[in-house]
Every structure is written in structure tokens, then in C-alpha cells.
Amino acid sequence: MHIHFWGARGSLPAPLVSSHIQSKITAILEQIRPADIETPEAKKRFLAELPPWLGSTVGGNTSCISVALDDPRQIIIFDAGSGLRELGIALAQQEPKIPHYHIFFSHVHWDHIMGLPFFNPAYDPTVQVDFYSPKQDLETILAKQMLAPYFPVSMDMMGAKKIFHCLSQELALYKVTISYKLMNHPGDSYSYRIDDGKHRFIYATDVALSTADFIENEENTAFFERCDVAVVDAQYTLQEAIEKYNWGHSAFSMAVDFAAHWKIKHLVLFHHEPAYDDRQLYSNLQSAQWYIERMGFRGLKVTLATEGLEISL
């Protein structure tokens, strides 16, 4: 499995603005020494050694992740946030052409469906797009956001063959098994797990983790335990999670506790708060790493989800 992150923000897109860019430039200029710009090699070294919040960006697009299997034309997509537009642009240029896309929805809050109207492959009559959700009315919901006066082009204008699936049990797709689990979120949200027989990947966005998610019953154990990579909602600090108790999202420290409890090897912090800039998000990552060390959670790796991040299993 090859996992690619196209959008990692939560709630709504949060692009870089001029003040953010100017703040980065100012901070970089303050660190430059004469020796750092004497040669091309020195410049490259200086840029490579910048902290990630200065030298890169988490990105501003909302939730979208793709998982490519052994055959790069076999693509499984989780959520259709604004990052889906970037996915469509990139993969439409891939050779050989991808003839078939599979999109699984955690839920249908706007930040997780808003990219669909801009998904270029869906307008290609030679392409097939399959949509999956445990919700019975998925087609109606997706079509409504493209009706006037909300959008100028209706879903009927999408030329691709569109098939909608209402999930009722785990699904065998290509050479993997995909299962799902209801999570704690207003209006419901579902996490997904891909199992290829060797590795297991979990996508668990938009969840307010609770004691129920730590109970070692048969259902939880079968779904969560010892997975290789888990993408988990980590929108808040602990204080914010307490203040926004019923908002349906988790603190990064809670995500760490969850991953450690279920012996997950690699935790990816996801669904970032749109009000956080890059510096704050990387500060949260540092705090999560400190917390792992402090609690003695050996063997647990933690990564910040960023646009363009790739993980291979």
C-alpha cells in the first residue's frame, strides 16, 4: 500500500495568507548568517536545516487521502474534501490512465464532500467512479450540493459512470479487505480499515475519542489492535477538547493514548484545526512526541499529516 495525503485540514480550507508568508520570511532572514549564502551548497544546506514550519507548509486543503495498491491503477480514496481536486489533477496525468476510482466517505459534512464537484476524472465518460458509505442516501446528499443555487453544474453533468454502494458489511476490493466502524461524531462518522493480509491501515477522522474506544471488546480489538498506520483526528489541544466536548473531535494527546493502547505502530495526526498556522501544528507534533517519551510508549511513531506526505507499507 502506498498512502498519499492530498488534504489534511478539518472544518474548512485554510490556505496560507500573506501575513503567514511574511512571518516565515522574517523568521528565515533572522537566522541567516553570511556563511549561509556564500555558496550554492551553503544555501541548500541552510534551507534543508530550517525547521519544517518555516521550510514547508502543512497545506490548507480539507480531508482527502489516496491508497494505491500493488497496481498503481488500483486507487482507493478516503473522503472528498477540497484535496480531491489536487488528487484529480495529479492522477489524470498519470500513465497508464486510471480507469476506475473508488471513493469511501467517512461522513458527509461539507468539508469532506466539497471537493467532489471539482474532481476532473468524474467528468470523463471513459472513467468509472464508485462511491461507498453506510449511509443509504449518499447519492441524494452528494447531488444536493451541486444543485442551483449552490453550484452551477449538476451531478448529472459528470460524464463518468457513477455507482453508489451502501455498505452493510466488510468489502473485498481488488486484493484487500475494507471494513468500517461507527465512531463518535455529531451526525455519525465512520472509520475505515484496509487489510492486505500483510499490513493494516486505519483512517479514523472526525471522532471524539471516548472511553468506549479503549474498551478491549471483540469489535474494538479486531478493528484497531496492532495496525501498522492509523490516521486519527487530532484537531485540538486537550484544553480545547474539553471546552468543545460535543464538537466531535479529539486532542492530539488523546490520539497518542489511543494509538499506544491499541499497539499501533505509526500514528498520523490529522484533521488539523483551520485556525492553527504551521508553527502551531508543528508545536503540537513536538508536544505529542514529548508525551510519547514521557509516558514510555515505546515503538510508537507519530507524524503530522501534511499535503504531499507519502507512507508506504
C-alpha positions as CSV (number, residue, x, y, z in Angstrom):
1,M,0.0,0.0,0.0
2,H,1.2,3.5,-0.9
3,I,-0.7,6.2,1.1
4,H,-0.7,9.8,-0.2
5,F,-2.2,12.8,1.7
6,W,-4.0,15.4,-0.5
7,G,-5.7,17.3,2.2
8,A,-5.3,17.2,6.0
9,R,-7.3,20.2,7.3
10,G,-10.5,20.0,9.2
11,S,-13.7,22.0,9.1
12,L,-12.9,24.2,6.1
13,P,-9.9,25.0,3.9
14,A,-7.2,27.2,5.4
15,P,-4.8,28.4,2.7
16,L,-1.6,30.4,3.6
17,V,-2.2,34.1,3.6
18,S,0.2,37.0,3.1
19,S,0.8,37.5,6.9
20,H,1.8,33.9,7.3
21,I,4.3,34.1,4.4
22,Q,5.8,37.3,5.6
23,S,6.2,35.9,9.1
24,K,8.0,32.9,7.7
25,I,10.3,35.1,5.5
26,T,11.1,37.4,8.5
27,A,12.0,34.4,10.7
28,I,14.2,32.9,8.0
29,L,16.0,36.2,7.4
30,E,16.7,36.5,11.2
31,Q,18.5,33.1,11.0
32,I,20.7,33.8,8.0
33,R,24.5,34.2,8.6
34,P,26.9,35.4,6.0
35,A,28.3,31.9,5.7
36,D,24.9,30.5,4.8
37,I,24.8,32.3,1.5
38,E,28.5,32.1,0.4
39,T,28.0,29.2,-2.0
40,P,25.1,27.3,-3.6
41,E,25.9,24.3,-1.4
42,A,25.7,26.5,1.7
43,K,22.3,27.9,0.6
44,K,20.9,24.4,0.1
45,R,22.3,23.3,3.5
46,F,20.7,26.3,5.2
47,L,17.3,25.7,3.6
48,A,17.5,21.9,4.5
49,E,18.2,22.7,8.1
50,L,15.2,25.1,8.6
51,P,12.5,23.8,10.9
52,P,9.7,22.3,9.0
53,W,7.2,25.1,9.9
54,L,9.5,27.5,8.1
55,G,10.7,25.4,5.2
56,S,7.4,23.9,4.2
57,T,3.7,24.0,4.9
58,V,1.1,21.6,6.2
59,G,-1.3,22.8,3.5
60,G,-4.8,24.2,3.5
61,N,-7.0,21.6,1.8
62,T,-9.5,19.5,3.6
63,S,-9.6,15.8,4.1
64,C,-8.6,13.5,1.2
65,I,-6.3,10.5,1.2
66,S,-5.5,8.0,-1.5
67,V,-4.2,4.5,-1.1
68,A,-2.6,2.9,-4.2
69,L,-2.2,-0.9,-4.2
70,D,0.4,-3.0,-5.9
71,D,-1.1,-2.0,-9.3
72,P,-0.8,1.8,-9.3
73,R,-4.1,2.0,-11.3
74,Q,-5.9,0.5,-8.3
75,I,-6.7,3.6,-6.3
76,I,-8.8,3.7,-3.1
77,I,-9.8,7.2,-1.9
78,F,-11.0,8.3,1.6
79,D,-13.1,11.4,1.6
80,A,-13.7,14.1,-1.0
81,G,-12.6,17.2,0.8
82,S,-11.0,20.0,-1.2
83,G,-7.9,17.9,-1.5
84,L,-9.7,15.7,-4.0
85,R,-9.3,18.4,-6.6
86,E,-5.5,18.1,-6.3
87,L,-5.7,14.4,-6.5
88,G,-7.8,14.5,-9.7
89,I,-5.4,16.9,-11.4
90,A,-2.3,14.8,-10.4
91,L,-3.7,11.4,-11.3
92,A,-5.4,12.5,-14.5
93,Q,-1.8,13.0,-15.8
94,Q,-0.7,9.5,-14.7
95,E,0.2,6.9,-17.4
96,P,-1.3,4.4,-17.8
97,K,-4.6,6.2,-17.2
98,I,-6.6,5.3,-14.2
99,P,-9.9,4.0,-15.4
100,H,-11.6,3.3,-12.1
101,Y,-11.8,5.2,-8.8
102,H,-13.3,4.1,-5.5
103,I,-14.2,6.8,-3.0
104,F,-15.2,6.0,0.6
105,F,-16.9,8.6,2.8
106,S,-16.3,8.9,6.5
107,H,-19.4,11.1,6.6
108,V,-21.0,13.9,4.6
109,H,-20.2,17.1,6.5
110,W,-19.3,19.7,3.9
111,D,-15.5,19.7,4.4
112,H,-15.5,16.0,3.4
113,I,-17.5,16.4,0.2
114,M,-16.7,19.9,-1.1
115,G,-14.0,18.7,-3.5
116,L,-16.3,16.3,-5.5
117,P,-17.7,19.0,-7.9
118,F,-14.0,19.8,-8.8
119,F,-12.9,16.2,-9.3
120,N,-11.9,16.2,-13.0
121,P,-12.0,12.4,-13.6
122,A,-15.7,12.4,-12.7
123,Y,-16.4,14.4,-15.9
124,D,-14.6,11.9,-18.1
125,P,-17.0,9.4,-19.8
126,T,-14.3,6.8,-20.1
127,V,-13.9,6.6,-16.3
128,Q,-16.0,4.8,-13.6
129,V,-16.3,6.2,-10.1
130,D,-17.7,4.0,-7.3
131,F,-18.9,5.8,-4.1
132,Y,-19.2,4.0,-0.8
133,S,-20.8,4.8,2.5
134,P,-23.0,3.1,5.1
135,K,-25.5,5.9,4.5
136,Q,-28.4,4.9,2.3
137,D,-29.0,8.3,0.8
138,L,-25.4,9.1,-0.2
139,E,-26.3,9.8,-3.9
140,T,-29.0,12.3,-2.9
141,I,-26.8,14.1,-0.4
142,L,-23.9,14.5,-2.9
143,A,-26.2,15.6,-5.7
144,K,-27.8,18.3,-3.5
145,Q,-24.6,20.2,-3.0
146,M,-24.4,20.6,-6.8
147,L,-27.9,21.9,-7.3
148,A,-28.8,25.6,-8.0
149,P,-28.3,28.0,-6.4
150,Y,-25.4,26.3,-4.6
151,F,-23.4,25.2,-7.7
152,P,-23.7,26.0,-11.5
153,V,-23.1,22.4,-12.6
154,S,-25.3,19.4,-11.5
155,M,-24.0,15.9,-10.8
156,D,-25.8,14.8,-14.0
157,M,-23.2,16.7,-16.0
158,M,-20.5,14.4,-14.6
159,G,-19.9,12.1,-17.6
160,A,-18.2,9.3,-15.7
161,K,-20.2,6.2,-14.9
162,K,-21.2,6.6,-11.3
163,I,-22.2,3.7,-9.0
164,F,-23.3,4.1,-5.4
165,H,-22.8,1.4,-2.8
166,C,-24.5,1.3,0.7
167,L,-22.1,-0.7,2.9
168,S,-23.6,-3.3,5.2
169,Q,-20.5,-5.5,5.8
170,E,-16.8,-5.6,5.1
171,L,-15.9,-5.4,1.4
172,A,-13.4,-7.3,-0.7
173,L,-11.9,-4.9,-3.2
174,Y,-9.0,-5.9,-5.5
175,K,-6.8,-7.9,-3.2
176,V,-7.7,-6.1,0.1
177,T,-10.5,-6.2,2.6
178,I,-12.1,-3.0,3.7
179,S,-14.1,-2.8,6.9
180,Y,-15.7,0.1,8.7
181,K,-16.8,1.2,12.2
182,L,-19.2,3.8,13.5
183,M,-17.4,6.5,15.6
184,N,-18.5,9.2,18.0
185,H,-19.2,12.3,16.0
186,P,-22.3,14.5,15.5
187,G,-24.3,13.1,12.6
188,D,-22.2,10.0,12.7
189,S,-18.8,9.3,11.1
190,Y,-17.2,6.0,10.1
191,S,-13.6,4.9,10.3
192,Y,-12.2,2.5,7.7
193,R,-9.6,-0.2,7.8
194,I,-7.7,-1.7,4.8
195,D,-6.1,-5.2,5.3
196,D,-4.0,-6.7,2.6
197,G,-3.0,-9.7,4.6
198,K,0.4,-8.3,5.5
199,H,-0.4,-4.7,6.6
200,R,-3.3,-2.8,8.1
201,F,-4.1,0.8,7.6
202,I,-6.8,2.8,9.5
203,Y,-8.5,6.0,8.5
204,A,-10.3,7.4,11.6
205,T,-11.1,11.1,11.1
206,D,-13.8,13.1,12.8
207,V,-14.1,11.3,16.0
208,A,-14.3,12.4,19.6
209,L,-12.4,9.6,21.3
210,S,-14.0,8.4,24.4
211,T,-13.7,5.5,26.9
212,A,-15.7,3.4,24.6
213,D,-12.9,3.4,22.0
214,F,-10.5,2.0,24.6
215,I,-12.6,-1.0,25.7
216,E,-11.0,-4.2,24.8
217,N,-14.0,-6.0,23.5
218,E,-14.1,-8.2,20.4
219,E,-15.2,-5.5,18.0
220,N,-12.6,-2.9,19.0
221,T,-9.8,-5.4,19.3
222,A,-10.4,-6.8,15.8
223,F,-10.6,-3.4,14.2
224,F,-7.9,-1.3,16.0
225,E,-5.3,-3.5,17.5
226,R,-1.7,-3.7,16.1
227,C,-2.4,-1.8,12.9
228,D,0.6,-0.5,11.0
229,V,-0.6,3.0,10.3
230,A,-3.5,4.9,11.8
231,V,-4.7,8.3,10.6
232,V,-6.5,9.8,13.6
233,D,-8.4,13.0,14.3
234,A,-6.2,15.3,16.4
235,Q,-7.8,18.7,15.8
236,Y,-7.5,20.0,19.3
237,T,-5.3,20.5,22.3
238,L,-6.6,18.8,25.4
239,Q,-7.9,22.1,26.8
240,E,-9.8,22.7,23.6
241,A,-11.2,19.2,23.5
242,I,-12.6,19.8,27.0
243,E,-14.1,23.1,26.0
244,K,-15.6,21.7,22.8
245,Y,-16.7,18.5,24.4
246,N,-19.6,17.8,21.9
247,W,-18.0,19.1,18.8
248,G,-16.8,15.6,17.6
249,H,-13.0,15.9,17.5
250,S,-10.1,14.8,19.6
251,A,-7.0,16.2,21.2
252,F,-3.6,15.1,19.9
253,S,-2.7,13.7,23.3
254,M,-5.9,11.6,23.2
255,A,-4.9,10.3,19.8
256,V,-1.5,9.3,21.3
257,D,-3.2,7.4,24.2
258,F,-5.4,5.7,21.7
259,A,-2.6,4.6,19.5
260,A,-0.5,3.4,22.4
261,H,-3.4,1.5,23.9
262,W,-4.0,-0.5,20.7
263,K,-0.3,-1.0,20.0
264,I,-0.5,0.9,16.7
265,K,2.9,1.3,15.2
266,H,2.6,4.7,13.4
267,L,0.1,7.4,14.3
268,V,-0.6,10.2,11.9
269,L,-2.2,13.3,13.4
270,F,-5.0,14.5,11.1
271,H,-7.9,16.9,10.5
272,H,-6.0,20.0,11.7
273,E,-7.7,23.0,13.2
274,P,-8.1,25.6,10.5
275,A,-7.1,28.4,12.9
276,Y,-3.7,26.8,13.5
277,D,-0.7,28.0,11.4
278,D,2.2,25.8,10.5
279,R,4.2,26.8,13.6
280,Q,1.3,25.8,16.0
281,L,0.8,22.4,14.2
282,Y,4.4,21.5,14.4
283,S,4.4,22.6,18.1
284,N,1.6,20.2,18.6
285,L,3.7,17.4,17.0
286,Q,6.6,18.2,19.3
287,S,4.3,18.0,22.3
288,A,2.9,14.7,21.1
289,Q,6.5,13.4,20.7
290,W,7.3,14.6,24.2
291,Y,4.2,13.0,25.6
292,I,5.1,9.6,24.0
293,E,8.6,9.8,25.5
294,R,7.2,10.9,28.9
295,M,4.7,8.1,29.1
296,G,7.2,5.5,27.9
297,F,5.1,4.5,24.8
298,R,8.0,2.6,23.2
299,G,7.7,1.7,19.5
300,L,5.1,4.4,18.7
301,K,6.0,6.7,15.8
302,V,4.0,9.9,15.4
303,T,3.8,12.1,12.2
304,L,2.0,15.2,11.3
305,A,-0.3,14.8,8.3
306,T,0.8,17.3,5.5
307,E,-0.2,17.7,1.9
308,G,2.1,15.5,-0.1
309,L,3.1,13.2,2.7
310,E,3.6,9.7,1.5
311,I,3.8,6.5,3.5
312,S,4.5,3.1,2.0
313,L,3.6,-0.3,3.6
